[in-house]
Amino acid sequence: MTAMMAPSGTKATVPLYERDFFAWANQQASLLRAGQFAQADVEHIAEEIESMGRSEKRELLSRLAILLMHLLKWQAQPMLRGNSWQATIKVQRREIGRHLADNPSLQAKLPEILDAAYGDAVLLAARESGLSEATFPPTNPWSFTTIMDEGFWPERQD
């Protein structure tokens, strides 16, 4: 009697990594803690670690874009300034500071991340304010140190 084979692509043939990431991650952690490195899925573990690094960079970029967007709106629309914008600016400054404290090697990437975040911030500020993208400076007018300064609140420049 011949053994029945599962059709290709069924749960029986799909690796645990692809069908249940949570279970795979816990399995790999157990293997590593037990020193069973030969049984560990080293290639996927390495991919996941690299992915985590990219995720940390994306989070910083996102938080900087939100901060810059609100600073741009603060500058361009002084009549609409309010507690919500002010709170968002303050919270993003704190979150960015904490994120960099947890990931100090991202400091070296700040110039490129800040440039990318500014481009996103202009698009977001234009969409949220209804103003033209041309309303905002074509390049970031502020340094990282300036935007993180708790005393910095940009004034309208005509």
C-alpha positions as CSV (number, residue, x, y, z in Angstrom):
1,M,0.0,0.0,0.0
2,T,1.4,3.4,-1.0
3,A,1.6,6.2,1.5
4,M,-0.7,9.1,0.7
5,M,1.2,12.3,0.0
6,A,-0.2,15.7,0.8
7,P,-0.8,17.8,-2.3
8,S,1.8,20.5,-2.9
9,G,1.0,23.7,-1.1
10,T,-1.0,22.1,1.7
11,K,-0.2,22.7,5.3
12,A,1.9,19.6,5.5
13,T,4.3,21.0,2.9
14,V,4.3,24.7,3.8
15,P,7.1,25.5,6.2
16,L,6.1,26.6,9.7
17,Y,7.8,30.0,9.0
18,E,5.2,30.7,6.3
19,R,2.1,29.2,7.9
20,D,2.5,30.3,11.6
21,F,5.1,32.9,12.1
22,F,4.4,33.2,15.9
23,A,4.9,29.5,16.4
24,W,8.0,29.6,14.3
25,A,9.5,32.5,16.2
26,N,8.8,30.8,19.6
27,Q,10.3,27.5,18.3
28,Q,13.5,29.3,17.1
29,A,13.9,31.2,20.4
30,S,13.6,27.9,22.2
31,L,16.2,26.3,19.9
32,L,18.6,29.2,20.4
33,R,18.2,29.2,24.1
34,A,18.9,25.5,24.2
35,G,22.0,25.9,22.2
36,Q,20.6,23.8,19.3
37,F,22.0,26.1,16.7
38,A,22.2,23.4,14.0
39,Q,18.4,22.9,14.2
40,A,17.7,26.6,14.0
41,D,16.4,28.2,10.8
42,V,19.4,30.5,10.6
43,E,18.6,32.1,7.2
44,H,15.1,33.2,8.2
45,I,16.3,34.3,11.6
46,A,18.9,36.5,9.9
47,E,16.2,37.9,7.5
48,E,13.9,38.7,10.5
49,I,16.7,40.5,12.4
50,E,17.5,42.6,9.3
51,S,13.8,43.3,8.9
52,M,13.6,44.5,12.5
53,G,16.4,47.0,11.8
54,R,14.6,48.3,8.8
55,S,11.4,48.6,10.9
56,E,13.3,50.8,13.5
57,K,14.5,53.1,10.7
58,R,10.9,53.3,9.2
59,E,9.5,54.2,12.6
60,L,12.0,57.0,13.0
61,L,11.2,58.3,9.5
62,S,7.5,58.2,10.2
63,R,7.8,60.1,13.5
64,L,10.0,62.7,12.0
65,A,7.5,63.2,9.1
66,I,4.7,63.7,11.6
67,L,6.7,66.2,13.6
68,L,7.8,68.1,10.5
69,M,4.3,68.1,9.1
70,H,3.0,69.7,12.2
71,L,5.8,72.2,12.3
72,L,5.1,73.1,8.7
73,K,1.4,73.5,9.5
74,W,2.2,75.5,12.6
75,Q,4.3,77.9,10.5
76,A,1.9,78.2,7.6
77,Q,-1.4,78.4,9.4
78,P,-0.9,80.4,12.6
79,M,-4.7,81.1,12.9
80,L,-5.3,77.3,13.2
81,R,-2.7,76.6,15.9
82,G,-4.2,74.8,18.8
83,N,-3.6,72.4,21.7
84,S,-3.8,69.3,19.5
85,W,-1.0,70.4,17.1
86,Q,1.1,71.5,20.1
87,A,0.6,68.2,21.9
88,T,1.4,66.3,18.7
89,I,4.7,68.2,18.3
90,K,5.7,67.7,21.9
91,V,4.8,64.0,21.9
92,Q,6.7,63.3,18.7
93,R,9.8,65.1,20.0
94,R,9.7,62.8,23.1
95,E,9.0,59.7,21.1
96,I,11.9,60.5,18.6
97,G,14.2,61.1,21.6
98,R,13.2,57.8,23.2
99,H,13.6,55.9,19.8
100,L,17.1,57.3,19.3
101,A,18.0,56.4,22.9
102,D,16.9,52.9,22.2
103,N,18.6,52.8,18.8
104,P,21.7,55.1,19.0
105,S,23.2,53.8,15.7
106,L,20.3,55.5,13.8
107,Q,22.0,58.8,14.6
108,A,24.4,58.1,11.8
109,K,21.5,57.8,9.4
110,L,19.7,61.0,10.5
111,P,20.6,63.2,7.5
112,E,19.2,60.8,5.0
113,I,16.1,59.9,7.2
114,L,15.4,63.6,7.9
115,D,15.5,64.4,4.2
116,A,13.1,61.6,3.4
117,A,10.9,62.6,6.3
118,Y,10.7,66.2,5.1
119,G,9.6,65.1,1.6
120,D,6.8,63.1,3.2
121,A,6.0,65.9,5.6
122,V,5.4,68.4,2.8
123,L,3.0,66.0,1.1
124,L,1.1,65.4,4.3
125,A,1.0,69.1,5.3
126,A,-0.3,70.0,1.9
127,R,-3.0,67.3,2.1
128,E,-4.1,68.2,5.6
129,S,-4.0,72.0,5.2
130,G,-5.4,72.2,1.7
131,L,-2.4,74.4,0.8
132,S,-0.3,73.8,-2.3
133,E,3.0,71.9,-1.8
134,A,4.7,75.0,-3.2
135,T,3.6,76.8,0.0
136,F,6.3,74.9,1.8
137,P,10.1,75.3,1.4
138,P,11.4,72.8,-1.2
139,T,14.1,71.6,1.2
140,N,14.0,71.2,5.0
141,P,14.8,74.6,6.5
142,W,15.5,73.2,10.0
143,S,18.3,71.1,11.5
144,F,17.5,68.0,13.6
145,T,18.7,69.9,16.7
146,T,16.3,72.7,15.9
147,I,13.2,70.6,15.4
148,M,13.9,68.7,18.6
149,D,14.4,71.9,20.6
150,E,11.4,72.2,23.0
151,G,11.5,75.9,22.7
152,F,11.3,75.9,18.9
153,W,7.9,77.0,17.4
154,P,8.3,78.3,13.9
155,E,6.8,81.6,13.0
156,R,5.2,82.4,9.7
157,Q,7.6,83.6,7.1
158,D,6.2,85.8,4.3
